Amino acid sequence: MKLSVIPAFGLAAAVLGGTAFAAKPVPPLVSADWVAAHACKPGVVMLDVRNPIGGGNVQTYMHGHVPCAVYSNYAQNGLWRKDVDGAPGMVPPVAELETLIGGLGIGNRTRVVIYTAGTSATDMASAARVFWTFKYLGDNNVSILNGGYAGYVGRGSTPAHPVQAGFVKPVATRFVAHVRPRLLATEAEVERAMKAHVPLVDDRPSAQYLGVNLAPVDTRPGTIPGARNLPESWLTVNDGGVFRTPADLAGLYKAAGVPMAGRQINFCNTAHWAALGWFASYELLGNKQAKLYTGSMSQWSRNAALPVERQVR
């Protein structure tokens, strides 16, 4: 693809900008046209989180990205997720997240649009997990680019929207968290929910849910007893970078036996796929009682006192 690029010089200040735009709400998903129209505007930060999960890295970013976008590697341990007591994908300490986000030039009133490569549902889960992190920290001014970077540039020889090469250095600012504990489910809470028959949604592929395959980060095959399976690959069109419509999701939830309202806890192995499931429930279907179990099966399976259900041996 031949790139039509915008010079990187002088864009750091544009990334910071002011706060006037932040008062205007945007939906959880925004289009490529919306991003092209608002990139580099005061009070808006485009956050590129492409990483090896979707075939990206900082070199990919420097080759071409949304104008004024800043970069952060979602997959780097200790940034957006952190290994804790052998369980990967846990939430880092709040103070560390405040420093990370502020260092990206994002303040409490900044409008943030997160995007990843857009190559698959698994890749889009990177954006969903970062989105959940902002929500967990009390920030509502956040959206995901539907279709990811692939949808933004299109498939032609020339990008469908403006792109920029090089590195945009953000100017650090202050971000203060206002944690929403209700969005996070702990191991103890999941155990209570299991006993109370609260819907537990396993967003892993069916082979892992059934216990046919064991993920490298888990110690026992199977799932949390009573969990329903809603694979992450169902949540985007053809397992790509575009989210399914609420109407389509409703049909899939019904087929999987997952309620669209009421208490619900999403999990997978490391709360990566589950973040996509949580996003579909909480944002696209409007279930504000949905929670994310960040420990997921990597934590649950390590605790020998907790049961695991294996349907296929």
Residue frames as qw, qx, qy, qz and C-alpha x, y, z in Angstrom:
[[0.000, 0.887, 0.461, 0.000, 0.00, 0.00, 0.00],
 [0.392, 0.390, -0.017, 0.833, 1.34, 3.40, -0.96],
 [0.317, -0.638, -0.520, 0.472, 1.10, 5.77, 1.99],
 [0.114, 0.732, 0.141, 0.657, 0.00, 9.37, 1.77],
 [0.584, -0.376, -0.499, 0.519, 1.59, 10.76, 4.90],
 [0.134, -0.944, -0.079, -0.291, 1.35, 13.88, 7.00],
 [0.410, 0.474, -0.531, 0.570, 4.60, 15.15, 8.59],
 [0.630, -0.473, -0.574, 0.223, 4.99, 14.39, 12.29],
 [0.355, 0.086, -0.268, 0.891, 6.63, 17.67, 13.20],
 [0.160, -0.164, 0.127, -0.965, 4.77, 19.98, 15.54],
 [0.580, -0.318, -0.564, -0.495, 1.94, 17.58, 16.30],
 [0.395, -0.160, -0.767, 0.480, 2.66, 16.93, 19.97],
 [0.122, 0.107, 0.315, -0.935, 0.87, 20.12, 20.96],
 [0.548, -0.040, -0.385, -0.742, -2.10, 19.19, 18.82],
 [0.549, -0.152, -0.822, 0.020, -2.35, 15.87, 20.64],
 [0.178, -0.218, -0.631, 0.723, -2.63, 17.68, 23.96],
 [0.129, -0.511, -0.497, -0.689, -4.98, 20.41, 22.83],
 [0.276, -0.276, 0.321, -0.863, -7.67, 21.87, 25.02],
 [0.134, 0.163, 0.922, -0.325, -10.81, 20.54, 26.62],
 [0.443, 0.236, 0.014, -0.865, -13.61, 22.20, 24.67],
 [0.572, 0.132, -0.652, -0.480, -14.33, 19.16, 22.53],
 [0.187, 0.039, -0.942, 0.276, -14.37, 16.80, 25.51],
 [0.375, 0.153, 0.485, -0.775, -17.79, 18.08, 26.55],
 [0.681, 0.268, -0.275, -0.623, -19.37, 16.57, 23.43],
 [0.706, -0.182, 0.667, -0.151, -20.26, 12.91, 23.98],
 [0.477, 0.395, -0.657, -0.430, -19.42, 10.26, 21.41],
 [0.940, -0.123, -0.053, -0.313, -20.64, 6.64, 21.31],
 [0.741, -0.452, 0.481, 0.123, -18.51, 3.67, 22.42],
 [0.677, 0.146, 0.540, 0.478, -17.78, 2.94, 18.76],
 [0.205, 0.792, -0.080, -0.569, -16.73, 5.55, 16.22],
 [0.829, 0.501, 0.232, 0.093, -16.24, 5.21, 12.48],
 [0.660, -0.006, 0.223, 0.718, -13.16, 5.79, 10.36],
 [0.162, 0.696, 0.301, 0.631, -14.80, 8.91, 8.94],
 [0.457, -0.872, -0.148, -0.092, -15.33, 10.25, 12.47],
 [0.745, -0.438, 0.117, 0.489, -11.70, 9.59, 13.35],
 [0.532, 0.301, 0.292, 0.736, -10.44, 11.27, 10.18],
 [0.039, -0.806, -0.276, -0.521, -12.57, 14.33, 10.95],
 [0.521, -0.838, -0.019, -0.159, -11.43, 14.64, 14.58],
 [0.846, -0.104, -0.072, 0.519, -7.79, 13.49, 14.62],
 [0.452, 0.161, -0.071, 0.874, -5.48, 16.30, 15.80],
 [0.238, -0.748, -0.257, -0.565, -8.36, 18.36, 17.18],
 [0.048, -0.454, 0.553, -0.698, -7.82, 19.98, 20.60],
 [0.601, -0.236, 0.474, -0.600, -8.88, 17.75, 23.46],
 [0.954, 0.180, -0.010, -0.241, -8.76, 14.54, 21.39],
 [0.189, -0.581, 0.783, 0.120, -6.15, 11.77, 21.59],
 [0.891, 0.245, -0.286, -0.252, -6.01, 8.86, 19.17],
 [0.489, -0.565, 0.655, -0.112, -4.41, 5.96, 21.05],
 [0.730, 0.394, -0.523, -0.196, -2.72, 3.32, 18.89],
 [0.624, -0.468, 0.582, -0.229, -2.36, 0.05, 20.83],
 [0.859, 0.378, -0.310, -0.150, -1.31, -2.24, 17.96],
 [0.452, -0.575, 0.671, -0.119, 0.75, -5.15, 19.21],
 [0.036, 0.298, -0.919, -0.255, 1.93, -8.65, 18.23],
 [0.461, 0.281, 0.774, -0.332, -1.54, -10.13, 18.83],
 [0.574, 0.720, 0.300, -0.249, -2.67, -8.41, 15.65],
 [0.773, 0.318, 0.222, 0.503, 0.70, -8.41, 13.91],
 [0.150, 0.904, 0.014, 0.400, 1.71, -4.92, 15.00],
 [0.676, -0.386, -0.216, 0.590, 4.36, -3.12, 17.03],
 [0.132, -0.808, -0.031, 0.573, 5.98, 0.28, 17.33],
 [0.246, -0.231, 0.609, 0.717, 7.65, -0.16, 13.93],
 [0.139, 0.520, 0.784, 0.310, 4.24, -0.80, 12.37],
 [0.091, -0.866, -0.380, 0.313, 3.00, 2.36, 14.06],
 [0.229, -0.644, 0.248, 0.686, 5.92, 4.43, 12.79],
 [0.279, 0.098, 0.737, 0.608, 5.35, 3.20, 9.25],
 [0.223, -0.328, -0.418, -0.817, 1.84, 4.63, 9.30],
 [0.136, -0.401, -0.788, 0.447, -0.84, 5.60, 11.81],
 [0.012, -0.863, -0.487, -0.134, -3.84, 7.86, 12.32],
 [0.277, 0.618, -0.123, 0.725, -2.59, 11.47, 12.29],
 [0.237, -0.633, 0.336, -0.656, -1.49, 12.68, 15.76],
 [0.905, -0.315, -0.232, -0.168, -1.98, 9.22, 17.28],
 [0.188, -0.679, 0.665, -0.249, 0.24, 8.31, 20.23],
 [0.744, 0.154, -0.640, -0.113, 1.50, 4.77, 20.72],
 [0.462, -0.469, 0.631, -0.410, 1.32, 2.32, 23.60],
 [0.431, 0.184, -0.865, -0.179, 2.04, -1.41, 23.32],
 [0.759, -0.339, 0.012, -0.556, -0.93, -3.18, 24.89],
 [0.948, -0.011, -0.319, 0.006, 0.88, -6.51, 25.00],
 [0.376, 0.475, -0.559, 0.566, 3.88, -5.26, 27.00],
 [0.628, -0.473, -0.594, 0.170, 3.66, -6.71, 30.49],
 [0.408, -0.375, -0.349, 0.755, 3.33, -4.08, 33.19],
 [0.042, -0.083, -0.197, -0.976, 1.61, -1.43, 31.10],
 [0.571, -0.189, -0.203, -0.773, -2.11, -2.16, 30.61],
 [0.929, -0.254, -0.183, -0.197, -1.93, -5.63, 32.19],
 [0.013, -0.682, 0.669, -0.295, 0.45, -7.21, 34.67],
 [0.706, -0.032, -0.705, 0.052, 1.48, -10.66, 35.86],
 [0.391, -0.548, 0.408, -0.617, 0.48, -11.10, 39.50],
 [0.592, -0.271, 0.700, -0.292, 1.25, -14.28, 41.47],
 [0.339, -0.053, 0.895, 0.286, 1.60, -16.32, 38.29],
 [0.387, 0.658, 0.642, -0.066, -1.62, -15.04, 36.74],
 [0.276, 0.015, 0.327, 0.904, -1.09, -12.88, 33.64],
 [0.078, -0.501, -0.559, -0.656, -3.42, -10.11, 32.57],
 [0.330, -0.652, -0.577, 0.364, -4.22, -8.66, 35.97],
 [0.064, 0.946, 0.167, 0.270, -4.92, -4.97, 36.57],
 [0.525, 0.247, -0.342, 0.739, -1.76, -2.99, 37.40],
 [0.264, -0.515, -0.491, 0.652, -1.81, -0.74, 40.48],
 [0.190, 0.894, 0.405, -0.003, -3.93, 2.37, 39.95],
 [0.223, -0.850, 0.192, 0.438, -0.98, 4.70, 40.48],
 [0.436, -0.204, 0.674, 0.561, 0.92, 2.97, 37.67],
 [0.333, 0.579, 0.682, 0.298, -2.05, 3.31, 35.32],
 [0.009, -0.951, -0.198, 0.236, -2.40, 6.99, 36.19],
 [0.309, -0.652, 0.432, 0.540, 1.25, 7.54, 35.28],
 [0.440, 0.118, 0.762, 0.461, 0.90, 5.53, 32.07],
 [0.246, 0.754, 0.589, 0.155, -2.19, 7.38, 30.88],
 [0.106, -0.942, -0.031, 0.318, -0.95, 10.82, 31.89],
 [0.423, -0.469, 0.535, 0.561, 2.33, 10.10, 30.13],
 [0.397, 0.342, 0.724, 0.448, 0.39, 9.55, 26.92],
 [0.011, -0.063, -0.143, -0.988, -0.90, 13.12, 27.10],
 [0.398, -0.473, -0.673, -0.406, -4.33, 12.02, 28.31],
 [0.101, -0.145, 0.502, -0.847, -6.08, 13.97, 31.06],
 [0.227, 0.299, 0.837, -0.398, -9.44, 13.44, 32.70],
 [0.449, 0.644, 0.275, -0.555, -11.30, 15.53, 30.13],
 [0.063, 0.435, -0.692, -0.573, -9.48, 14.26, 27.06],
 [0.862, 0.284, 0.102, -0.408, -11.57, 12.48, 24.45],
 [0.282, -0.447, 0.825, 0.200, -9.79, 9.20, 23.72],
 [0.866, 0.336, -0.099, -0.356, -10.24, 6.94, 20.71],
 [0.525, -0.424, 0.731, 0.101, -8.50, 3.57, 20.97],
 [0.822, 0.450, -0.165, -0.307, -7.59, 1.54, 17.93],
 [0.611, -0.357, 0.677, 0.202, -5.72, -1.61, 17.12],
 [0.129, -0.224, 0.748, 0.612, -4.93, -3.39, 13.85],
 [0.657, 0.291, 0.110, -0.687, -8.47, -4.62, 13.23],
 [0.286, 0.342, -0.841, -0.306, -7.34, -8.02, 11.96],
 [0.475, -0.212, -0.850, -0.083, -9.59, -10.24, 14.09],
 [0.580, -0.707, -0.252, -0.315, -11.85, -10.41, 17.11],
 [0.804, -0.344, -0.204, 0.440, -8.85, -11.43, 19.20],
 [0.428, 0.209, 0.007, 0.880, -7.02, -8.34, 18.00],
 [0.223, -0.634, -0.224, -0.706, -10.00, -6.07, 18.71],
 [0.715, -0.584, -0.376, 0.081, -9.98, -7.41, 22.25],
 [0.550, -0.021, -0.196, 0.812, -6.80, -5.38, 22.80],
 [0.072, -0.381, -0.106, -0.916, -8.80, -2.20, 22.28],
 [0.618, -0.550, -0.411, -0.383, -11.65, -3.55, 24.40],
 [0.728, -0.369, -0.406, 0.411, -9.36, -4.30, 27.35],
 [0.313, 0.058, -0.116, 0.941, -7.81, -0.81, 27.21],
 [0.321, -0.471, -0.312, -0.761, -11.34, 0.63, 26.93],
 [0.708, -0.528, -0.468, -0.042, -12.40, -1.34, 30.03],
 [0.594, -0.161, -0.328, 0.717, -9.35, 0.00, 31.87],
 [0.018, 0.266, 0.036, 0.963, -10.40, 3.59, 31.20],
 [0.558, -0.501, -0.375, -0.545, -13.94, 2.83, 32.35],
 [0.752, -0.366, -0.477, 0.269, -12.63, 1.07, 35.46],
 [0.439, -0.093, -0.224, 0.865, -10.60, 4.19, 36.24],
 [0.043, 0.685, 0.488, -0.539, -13.73, 6.34, 35.98],
 [0.004, 0.392, -0.357, -0.848, -13.19, 7.79, 32.50],
 [0.578, 0.517, 0.594, -0.215, -16.23, 7.94, 30.21],
 [0.325, 0.818, -0.176, -0.440, -14.57, 9.95, 27.43],
 [0.257, -0.393, 0.833, 0.294, -13.40, 6.91, 25.51],
 [0.810, 0.413, 0.059, -0.412, -14.34, 5.13, 22.29],
 [0.617, -0.169, 0.691, 0.336, -13.06, 2.35, 20.03],
 [0.319, 0.480, -0.452, -0.680, -12.44, 2.76, 16.30],
 [0.829, 0.196, 0.462, -0.246, -14.78, 0.19, 14.75],
 [0.819, 0.570, -0.018, 0.059, -12.86, -1.78, 12.16],
 [0.717, -0.475, 0.197, 0.471, -9.48, -0.82, 13.59],
 [0.112, -0.641, 0.395, 0.649, -6.63, 0.54, 11.53],
 [0.302, 0.092, 0.841, 0.439, -7.39, -1.91, 8.71],
 [0.190, 0.737, 0.648, 0.026, -10.83, -0.37, 8.31],
 [0.088, -0.854, -0.030, 0.513, -9.37, 3.12, 8.52],
 [0.123, -0.519, 0.570, 0.625, -6.89, 2.69, 5.66],
 [0.790, 0.430, 0.057, -0.434, -9.05, 0.32, 3.59],
 [0.845, -0.029, 0.492, 0.206, -7.83, -2.25, 1.09],
 [0.588, 0.803, 0.057, 0.078, -6.80, -0.02, -1.80],
 [0.743, 0.232, -0.108, 0.619, -3.29, 0.92, -2.88],
 [0.087, 0.433, -0.176, 0.880, -3.84, 4.38, -1.39],
 [0.090, -0.247, -0.770, 0.582, -5.17, 4.84, 2.17],
 [0.080, -0.673, -0.660, -0.325, -8.87, 5.65, 2.35],
 [0.306, -0.938, -0.160, -0.030, -8.15, 8.25, 5.06],
 [0.221, 0.838, -0.400, 0.298, -5.11, 10.40, 5.92],
 [0.904, -0.310, -0.157, 0.249, -2.19, 8.68, 7.64],
 [0.046, -0.924, 0.354, -0.137, 1.01, 9.89, 9.23],
 [0.867, 0.132, -0.368, 0.309, 4.44, 8.29, 9.50],
 [0.254, 0.480, -0.462, 0.701, 6.93, 8.70, 12.31],
 [0.446, -0.368, -0.714, 0.394, 6.63, 8.95, 16.07],
 [0.212, -0.745, -0.136, -0.617, 4.39, 11.46, 17.83],
 [0.397, -0.002, -0.660, 0.638, 5.84, 12.27, 21.24],
 [0.349, -0.768, -0.481, -0.241, 3.07, 13.07, 23.72],
 [0.059, 0.488, -0.385, 0.781, 3.45, 15.81, 26.29],
 [0.354, -0.267, -0.846, 0.297, 2.71, 14.36, 29.71],
 [0.349, -0.488, -0.033, -0.799, -0.24, 15.65, 31.66],
 [0.205, -0.155, 0.784, -0.565, -2.10, 14.65, 34.84],
 [0.615, -0.200, -0.590, -0.483, -4.67, 11.87, 34.94],
 [0.267, -0.238, 0.691, -0.628, -6.47, 11.11, 38.21],
 [0.336, -0.163, -0.896, -0.239, -8.38, 7.85, 38.56],
 [0.538, -0.159, 0.333, -0.758, -11.82, 7.56, 40.14],
 [0.083, 0.126, -0.982, -0.113, -11.99, 3.79, 40.39],
 [0.740, -0.065, -0.075, -0.665, -15.25, 1.97, 39.75],
 [0.251, -0.284, 0.913, -0.149, -14.86, -1.31, 41.67],
 [0.714, 0.271, 0.457, -0.455, -18.23, -2.49, 40.36],
 [0.671, 0.601, -0.305, -0.308, -16.69, -3.18, 36.93],
 [0.304, 0.484, -0.812, 0.119, -14.15, -5.65, 38.32],
 [0.908, -0.296, -0.099, -0.280, -14.99, -9.13, 39.63],
 [0.145, -0.628, 0.743, -0.179, -12.58, -10.75, 42.07],
 [0.368, 0.111, -0.922, -0.057, -11.95, -14.47, 42.50],
 [0.065, 0.181, 0.806, -0.560, -14.01, -14.49, 45.70],
 [0.465, 0.347, 0.135, -0.803, -16.87, -12.67, 44.01],
 [0.538, 0.261, -0.642, -0.480, -16.86, -15.14, 41.12],
 [0.202, -0.010, -0.960, 0.196, -17.00, -18.04, 43.57],
 [0.256, 0.310, 0.591, -0.699, -20.04, -16.49, 45.25],
 [0.510, 0.382, -0.207, -0.742, -21.63, -15.81, 41.88],
 [0.375, 0.170, -0.879, -0.240, -21.08, -19.43, 40.83],
 [0.054, -0.182, -0.905, 0.380, -22.85, -20.68, 43.96],
 [0.298, 0.464, 0.398, -0.733, -25.70, -18.19, 43.43],
 [0.529, 0.422, 0.689, 0.261, -26.07, -19.19, 39.75],
 [0.147, 0.827, -0.056, -0.539, -25.25, -15.70, 38.48],
 [0.818, 0.565, 0.082, 0.066, -24.55, -15.94, 34.72],
 [0.441, -0.614, 0.480, 0.445, -20.85, -16.54, 34.14],
 [0.715, 0.684, 0.024, -0.145, -19.85, -16.04, 30.51],
 [0.662, -0.338, 0.498, 0.447, -16.81, -17.89, 29.18],
 [0.455, 0.816, -0.074, -0.348, -15.61, -16.00, 26.08],
 [0.285, -0.485, 0.761, 0.324, -12.96, -18.54, 25.08],
 [0.498, 0.232, -0.673, -0.495, -13.12, -20.84, 22.04],
 [0.868, -0.217, -0.046, -0.444, -15.39, -23.82, 22.64],
 [0.817, 0.183, -0.512, 0.194, -12.46, -26.28, 22.70],
 [0.213, 0.294, -0.589, 0.722, -11.07, -24.58, 25.80],
 [0.552, -0.276, 0.173, -0.768, -14.50, -24.16, 27.37],
 [0.924, -0.061, -0.225, -0.303, -15.27, -27.87, 26.96],
 [0.629, -0.591, 0.504, 0.014, -11.86, -28.92, 28.20],
 [0.907, 0.391, 0.079, 0.134, -10.66, -30.39, 24.90],
 [0.579, 0.504, -0.201, 0.608, -7.69, -28.01, 24.82],
 [0.557, -0.691, -0.239, 0.393, -5.72, -26.44, 27.67],
 [0.241, 0.933, -0.085, 0.253, -4.43, -22.89, 27.33],
 [0.650, 0.288, -0.447, 0.542, -0.72, -22.53, 28.23],
 [0.057, -0.465, 0.366, -0.804, -1.54, -20.10, 31.06],
 [0.769, -0.358, 0.029, -0.529, -4.04, -22.45, 32.73],
 [0.107, -0.412, 0.884, -0.194, -3.24, -25.41, 34.98],
 [0.392, 0.204, 0.875, -0.198, -6.50, -27.37, 34.59],
 [0.077, -0.142, -0.649, -0.743, -8.70, -27.83, 31.50],
 [0.137, -0.603, -0.786, -0.009, -12.36, -26.88, 31.51],
 [0.061, -0.565, -0.134, -0.812, -14.40, -23.97, 32.79],
 [0.196, -0.115, 0.574, -0.786, -16.02, -22.56, 35.90],
 [0.063, 0.324, 0.943, -0.032, -19.01, -24.80, 36.72],
 [0.189, 0.723, 0.586, -0.313, -22.26, -23.49, 35.27],
 [0.038, -0.547, 0.247, 0.799, -20.60, -21.05, 32.86],
 [0.687, 0.626, 0.352, -0.107, -22.13, -20.44, 29.43],
 [0.562, -0.162, 0.443, 0.679, -19.92, -20.27, 26.35],
 [0.392, 0.890, 0.198, -0.125, -20.00, -17.21, 24.09],
 [0.750, -0.022, 0.214, 0.625, -16.79, -17.35, 22.01],
 [0.123, -0.669, 0.050, 0.731, -15.12, -14.04, 21.30],
 [0.184, -0.067, 0.682, 0.705, -15.02, -14.82, 17.57],
 [0.091, 0.623, 0.767, 0.119, -18.83, -14.53, 17.47],
 [0.127, -0.770, -0.347, 0.520, -18.79, -10.89, 18.53],
 [0.049, 0.601, -0.318, -0.731, -17.32, -9.38, 15.37],
 [0.771, 0.516, 0.011, -0.374, -18.40, -9.84, 11.76],
 [0.889, 0.383, -0.233, 0.093, -16.66, -12.92, 10.33],
 [0.806, -0.426, -0.045, 0.408, -14.19, -12.81, 13.23],
 [0.506, 0.509, 0.066, 0.692, -12.83, -9.53, 11.86],
 [0.302, -0.030, -0.309, 0.901, -12.41, -5.99, 13.13],
 [0.321, -0.291, -0.188, -0.881, -16.02, -4.78, 12.86],
 [0.234, 0.043, 0.786, -0.570, -18.37, -5.33, 15.79],
 [0.072, -0.418, -0.854, -0.302, -21.71, -7.00, 15.19],
 [0.282, -0.447, -0.127, -0.840, -24.84, -4.89, 15.56],
 [0.360, -0.167, 0.638, -0.660, -26.88, -5.07, 18.78],
 [0.829, 0.147, 0.009, -0.540, -29.60, -6.92, 16.86],
 [0.746, 0.339, -0.573, -0.009, -27.13, -9.56, 15.68],
 [0.108, 0.345, -0.768, 0.529, -25.61, -9.83, 19.14],
 [0.623, -0.127, 0.358, -0.684, -29.05, -10.39, 20.64],
 [0.905, 0.187, -0.230, -0.304, -29.51, -13.46, 18.45],
 [0.578, 0.379, -0.665, 0.281, -26.10, -14.83, 19.36],
 [0.189, -0.323, 0.639, -0.672, -26.67, -14.27, 23.07],
 [0.805, -0.028, 0.150, -0.573, -29.96, -16.13, 22.82],
 [0.853, 0.289, -0.428, -0.079, -28.28, -19.03, 21.02],
 [0.419, 0.351, -0.688, 0.477, -25.59, -19.20, 23.73],
 [0.584, -0.573, -0.575, 0.029, -28.10, -18.95, 26.57],
 [0.392, -0.103, -0.289, 0.867, -26.60, -15.70, 27.83],
 [0.013, -0.841, -0.510, 0.181, -29.05, -13.10, 29.22],
 [0.381, 0.552, 0.129, 0.731, -28.74, -9.58, 27.84],
 [0.259, -0.719, 0.101, -0.637, -29.63, -7.94, 31.16],
 [0.820, -0.556, -0.023, -0.134, -28.89, -8.46, 34.83],
 [0.460, -0.712, 0.521, 0.101, -25.80, -9.56, 36.72],
 [0.905, 0.412, -0.037, 0.099, -23.13, -11.12, 34.53],
 [0.419, -0.734, 0.459, 0.274, -19.41, -11.85, 34.79],
 [0.777, 0.597, -0.196, -0.031, -17.21, -12.30, 31.71],
 [0.524, -0.628, 0.550, 0.169, -14.01, -14.32, 31.84],
 [0.803, 0.506, -0.308, -0.067, -11.57, -16.21, 29.59],
 [0.857, -0.020, -0.290, 0.425, -7.94, -17.08, 30.34],
 [0.471, -0.132, -0.184, 0.852, -6.44, -13.64, 30.99],
 [0.100, 0.769, 0.413, -0.478, -9.42, -11.27, 30.57],
 [0.090, -0.295, 0.485, 0.818, -8.35, -10.45, 27.01],
 [0.141, -0.281, -0.804, -0.505, -11.11, -12.20, 25.05],
 [0.201, -0.606, -0.724, 0.260, -13.46, -11.55, 27.96],
 [0.076, -0.452, -0.082, 0.885, -12.92, -7.80, 27.60],
 [0.168, -0.014, -0.602, -0.780, -14.51, -8.10, 24.15],
 [0.303, -0.450, -0.831, -0.121, -17.45, -9.97, 25.68],
 [0.213, -0.564, -0.477, 0.640, -17.77, -7.39, 28.43],
 [0.009, 0.259, -0.213, -0.942, -17.71, -4.57, 25.85],
 [0.239, -0.227, -0.745, -0.579, -20.47, -6.23, 23.84],
 [0.340, -0.557, -0.749, 0.119, -22.63, -6.68, 26.94],
 [0.281, -0.568, -0.342, 0.694, -21.91, -3.43, 28.78],
 [0.017, -0.419, 0.189, 0.888, -21.65, -1.00, 25.89],
 [0.183, 0.024, -0.683, -0.707, -23.34, -2.45, 22.81],
 [0.389, -0.427, -0.783, -0.232, -26.25, -4.13, 24.62],
 [0.236, -0.613, 0.071, -0.751, -26.37, -1.68, 27.52],
 [0.804, -0.438, -0.402, 0.006, -26.08, -4.17, 30.39],
 [0.039, 0.771, -0.368, 0.519, -24.51, -1.99, 33.07],
 [0.774, -0.507, 0.309, -0.221, -24.36, -4.91, 35.50],
 [0.919, 0.300, -0.175, 0.187, -21.73, -6.74, 33.44],
 [0.428, -0.812, 0.387, 0.088, -18.34, -7.21, 35.11],
 [0.679, 0.550, -0.480, 0.072, -14.92, -8.44, 34.03],
 [0.853, -0.485, 0.175, 0.084, -13.06, -11.14, 35.96],
 [0.290, 0.841, -0.455, -0.039, -9.47, -10.16, 35.25],
 [0.445, -0.456, 0.769, -0.050, -8.02, -13.23, 36.97],
 [0.764, 0.319, -0.326, -0.456, -10.03, -15.52, 34.68],
 [0.989, -0.052, -0.127, -0.056, -9.04, -19.17, 34.26],
 [0.561, 0.479, -0.485, 0.469, -5.32, -18.49, 34.68],
 [0.187, -0.433, 0.540, -0.697, -6.05, -17.52, 38.29],
 [0.811, -0.174, 0.119, -0.546, -9.05, -19.77, 38.93],
 [0.927, 0.170, -0.332, -0.038, -7.37, -22.97, 37.69],
 [0.383, 0.462, -0.618, 0.508, -4.37, -22.39, 39.99],
 [0.407, -0.340, 0.501, -0.684, -6.53, -22.54, 43.10],
 [0.270, 0.017, -0.959, -0.084, -7.00, -26.24, 43.85],
 [0.144, 0.278, 0.737, -0.600, -9.85, -25.39, 46.23],
 [0.467, 0.432, 0.028, -0.771, -11.98, -24.11, 43.34],
 [0.708, 0.220, 0.672, -0.006, -13.90, -26.50, 41.07],
 [0.173, 0.434, -0.529, -0.708, -13.42, -26.82, 37.33],
 [0.771, 0.315, 0.450, -0.323, -15.99, -28.39, 35.02],
 [0.006, -0.406, 0.748, 0.525, -14.66, -30.46, 32.11],
 [0.768, 0.289, 0.203, -0.535, -17.30, -31.68, 29.68],
 [0.866, 0.438, -0.237, -0.039, -14.95, -33.58, 27.34],
 [0.567, -0.643, 0.509, 0.073, -12.14, -35.82, 28.57]]
